[in-house]
Amino acid sequence: MLEFIRSDLAEFAAYNTQHTDNSHLDHPDRLDVNENPYDLPDELKQKLAWTWQNEIESNRYPDGGYLALKDAIAQYAGTQFTNSNISVGNGSDELIRSILMCTCLNGEGSILVANPTFSMYGILAKTLGIPVVSVDRSPKNFEIDLQAAQNAIDTQAIRVVFVVHPNSPTGNALTSAEIAWLKSLPQNILVVIDEAYFEFSQTTLADQLLERPNWIILRTFSKAFRLAAHRVGYAIAHPEMIEALEKMRLPFNLPSFSIAAARLALAERDSLLEVVSEILEQRAIVYQKLEQLPNLQLWQSAANFIYARSSHDLEQLTEQLRQQRTIIRHTGGGLRITIGTPDENVRMFDRLKNALT
C-alpha cells in the first residue's frame, strides 16, 4: 500500500454493484441494482437531444443554484415545500456523504443503522472516520429491533439515524411502531428517511417534515423515473438543514444534461410513471411463481424488487445465474431480485428454478 494513503483504508471494501467482468455476457438481464427496466421513450430522448443541441453550451458551467430544478422538485414533493426545502446531489450517495460531513465529522457523533440495509450509509461513514453503530432486524419480518436501537441512543453518542422506507434489500416499509419510535427521538438527533422507492410504495413521511425539523427525506430519479444514468438525487428538509447541505455540496455537482433530464422527467411524470403499475403487477406475478420453488423463503415487498433467502450457496447460485445472463444481487444474507420486463422475469424464474431443483 502506498505510504501516503490512510492505513485504515486497507480494511474497507468499495461498494460493489456486481457489474464487473460482465463483458463476456451478451445483453444480460440486469436484475441486481433495482433500476427501472424501461429506458426513456424515444420521444423524450429526442427532446433531450434537442435541448443538448440548442440550449446547453458545453463550454459553460451549469446553473450552480439549480433553482429551476429545485422549484420543479418542490412542486412534485408537495405544495407545502419551496426550493428552500430542497437540495440536489449527484445521486443520493452524494447527499448521504454531505449529511455525514455536516453532522458527525471531527468526532461529533456516530450513526445508527439497522442491518441488513443500504450499505452505503456505513461505507461512507467509515471512509470519513465516523463510527457506525449497528442493530439487528427481526429475522421474521425485518422490523428494526427497537429495544436495541433505543439502548444505542441511550448509551452512545448517536448523531444520525438512517432508515430506508421501504428498506433495501428486504423491501419492508416502516411500521407504525418504527415511525412512532422515530418521532420519539430528541431534536438533537437527525433522522434520515431514504424514500428511494417512494413511487413504488406510494408511502411517504414527507407530509410530516414541516413539524419535524430533525427529519430529512432522500429521494432519487434513478428508480421509477428511469434516470439512473444521469445520477440525480434530492433531499427534502428544513431550510436550515438544506443550508448546511449546500455548504457541503461541491460546486456544479450536477451536469447540465442531468439537470435537463430531471426537469424533463418531472414535466413528463404522468406518462413516465405509468410503468410503475406494470412493474407492481409483475412483482405480484413473480412473487407467486417464486412461492412454488423449493428451499426459498420470500418476503412481501413494497418496492420494485423481491427479497428471498435459501440454504443454497448463494454466491454459487448467483454466479450460476450470471453465467446464464441473469444477474441478481446476493446481499444481506439473501437474494434481492429486481423486477424486470415480463420476458426478463420469465427467464430469471426458469433459470432460478433449474438452479434450485
N, C-alpha and C positions, 0 to 999 in steps of 0.2 A: 504493500500500500504506500502511495506517495506520502512523504513525511509531512507535507503541509496540509493534508486532508484530515479532518477531525477523526480521531481514533474511534469514536463511538459509531461512526457510520458503517463500520465493518459489521456491526450487529444488525443493521437494518436490511430489510428486503424491499425493493421497489414494488409499487403496485403493478400487478401482472394481469393483463386482460386475456391472456392465453391466445393472443393473436400472433404470437411469434412463431416462426417456422411453419407457416401455413402456405408458403409459396408453391408447394407442390400440389396443393389441392385445387381442383377445377371448380370454381364458383361454389365454395362450401355454404351450407346453411348455417348462418351465424346466429345461434340462439343462446349466446352466452353473456351479452352485455346489455340486455333489456332495451335495445334500440327498437324503434318503430320499423316493422318490416317493409313499409312502403316509402319509396322515395317521394320527393316533391312532385306534384303533377307537372307535366311538360309546360303547360301554360304559365305556371308560376316560375318555373325555371327561365322561361322566355322573358318574363317581366324582370327577373333579377338580372338576366343578361343585358336587357335594355338599360337598367339602372347602372350596371357596370360600365357600359359603353358611353352613356350620355350624362350621368350625374356624378360618378365617382372619379376624382382626379387622383391618379396613382402617386403623384408627386406631393400630395398634400396629406397631412395627418388627419385622422378623423376628428369629429367634434368631440373634444375631450370631456364635455359635460354630459353628453348623451341625453339632453333634455327631451328631445322629441321621443326617443325610445322610452325614457322613464315615464313620460306622460301617457304613452300608449299602454305600458305595463300597469301603471296605477289605475287606469280606466278598466283594464281587464281584471285586476285583482279585487276591485270593489270601489264603489263611489265614495267611500269614506277616506280613501287614500289620495295623496297628491304625489308629485315627483319627489317631495322631501321625505317620503316614506320608502323610497326605492334606491337601491344600489345595484349596479350590474357588474358581472365578473366574467372572466374567461372560463366559463363553466362554473358550476357550484364549487368546484375544488378551490378555485382562487378565493372565493368568498369565505370558505371554511378556513383557509390559511389566514385571511385578513382578520377574521373573528378571533382566531387564536392569538394573532400578533397584537391585537388591541385589548386583550383581556388578561392573558396569562404569562406573557414574557417577563423576564427579569425575576423569576421566582415568585410571581404574584399569585399563583394558583395552579390547580390541576383541573383536568377534565374528567367527566364521568361518562362512561358508555356501558351499554348492556349488550353483551355478546351472545349470539352472533349478530353483527350489524355491519353497516357500511365501513369497510376497513380504513378508508382514507382519514377518518377522524383521528384514529390512533397513529397512523403513519405520519400524517402532517404534524401532529403534536410532538411526536418523538424527534422528528427532524429539527424541530425548534427548541428542543431541550425541555419540553413541557411534560410533566408526569401524567400518566394515563391510569386512572382507576377504573377497573372493570368489575361489573357484577354479572351474574348469570341471568338467563331467562328460563322460564318453565319449559322443560322438555316436552310437556304435553301440548301447550298452545303458544309458547314463546312470549308470554307476558313477562314483563320485567319483574325480577324479584324485588318488590318494593321495600321489603324489610331490609334487605341488604343495601339497597340504594339509599334508603334513609339513614342507615348506620354509617355509610360512607360520607353522607352530607354532615352528619353529627360529629364525626371523628377526624375528617380530613379537610384540607383546605381546597374544597371544590369551588371553582370559579365558573365553570361552564358545564351544562348537561346537554348532551347530544341525543336526540331521538329521531327516528325516521317514521313517517306516518303516511302510508304503511311501510313497515320495516323491510329492508333488504338485508339478507336474501330470503327471509321467511314469509313475507307477504302479508303479515297481520297488521291491521290498523290498531291504533291506540285504543285501549278500552276506557270506559268511564272511570274506572279506578285509577288507571295510569294518568289520565287527564287531571283528575282531582288531585293527585299527588304533585303533578307539575304546577298546578295552581297554588299549592300549599308552600312551595319553595320561597324562601325570602328574596327580597328585591335585589340583594347583592349577588345573586346567582343568575347568570344568563341562561335561559332555556332556548336551545336551538332546535326548531322543529323542521325537519327536512321533508318537504312535500314534493319530492321529485316525481311522484306518481299520482299527483293530485287529479289530473284529468281522467285517470282510470278509476280511482277510488271515489271521486266526487265528494270526498270528505276533507274538510279543511278547518283549521282553527284560526284562520285569518280574521274572522269576524270578532275575535276576542282580543286582537292585538292592541287596539286603542286603549283598552282597560289594563293592559299588562306591558308596561314599558321594558320589562326584563325578558320579554319574549321576542324572538326573531324567527321568521319563516323563510326557508330557502326553497326556490323552485328552479326549473330548468326548461329550456327549449329543446333539449336533446331527446326527449322521450316522445310524448304524444305529438308534439309539433314537428317532428321529423328533421330537426336541425342539428343532429349530433355532430356532423362535420364542421359546424360553424361555432360551436363552443360558446354558448351564451347562457349564463345563469343569472338569477336575480334574487335579491333579498328584500323582504318587506319588514319594516321595523319602525320603532320610534325615531323621530328625526335626529335625536342626539346620538343614537346608535348608528344611524346612517352616516352622520357626520364623522364619527370615529372610523367607520369602514372606508370612507372616502380618503381619509388621511393615510390609510394603509395601501390604497389602490395604486398600482403603477400607472403612470401617465399613458393615455391612449392604449388601454389594455384590451380593447375590442377593435378589430379591423373594421374598416368602413363597410366591407362586403357583409360581414356578420351582422353589423347594425342594420343594414338594409334588409337582410334576410329575416331578422327578428321582427322588424316593423311590418314587413310584408306578411309574415305568418300571423301576426296579430290582426292585421286588416282582413285577412282571408280565413280567420279562425273557424268560422261556421262550416266552411267546406273542408278545411284541413282536418278538423276534429271529427268529421263524420266516420272515419275509420275506427274510432275508439269503440263504437258499439260492435263493429265486426270483430275486433280483437277480443272484446269481452265474450262474445258468442263463441269464438274459437277457444278461449280459455275454458269455458264450460265443457265443450266437446272434448278437448284434450284431457281435462281432469277425469271425465267419465271413462275415457279409454284407458288412462293410466291406472285407474282403480282396478282394472282387470288383471294387471300384471302381478306376478308373484314377488314376494320379498321386496315390496316397495311401499313405504309409508308416505302418505300425502297430507298436505295441509291446505285448507281453503286460502285463497289469495284475494287481496283487494287491489292488486297491481297487474302489470302485464306479463307476469311470469308465474310459474308454479314451483314450489319447493318440495323436495322429496328426500327421503333417506332410505338407505338399504344396507344390508350387511355385506354386500359385494365389495370388492376392492374398487373404490370409486375412481382412483387415479387410473387404474387399468381400464375401467369401464368408459370413462370419458375419452381416453386415448383410442380405444377401440371404435367409438363412435366418430371421433375426429378423423380417423383413417378412412371412414366411410362418408366423410364430408358433412357430418353433423357435429357442430361444436356447441356443447353446453358447458356450464360452469360448475366445477367442484369447489365449493366454498362453504365455510361454516359447518363443516361436518356432513354436508349433504349435497344435493344436486339442485341447481337453480336453472330452470328451463324457460327461456324467453318464449313467449307466444309469437309465432311467425305467421307466414301466409298459410292458407289451408294446405297447399302442397308440401311446404316445409314441415308442417306439423305431422302430416301423414308419414313422411319419410322418417322423421325423428321417432315417431311411435314404432314403426316397423323395425327400425334398427335397434332401438332400446329393447323392444320385445325379444328380438333374437339374442341380444346380449344377456338378457336376464333369464332366458329359458334354455 
